[in-house]
């Protein structure tokens, strides 16, 4: 991936979701922080984290 590509991580939430996905668990801030930490081991450029967790 080119260095110019900005990476933005999105956390799954239920707003706007229909069907089977309504039964899925929402993504917590802690889960996103753990994912970010693991992904940072492989990606050197900054990643934007979600700002809202419902």
Secondary structure by P-SEA (a helix, b strand, c coil): ccccbbbbbbbbbcccccccccccccccaaaaaaaaaaaaaccccccccccccc
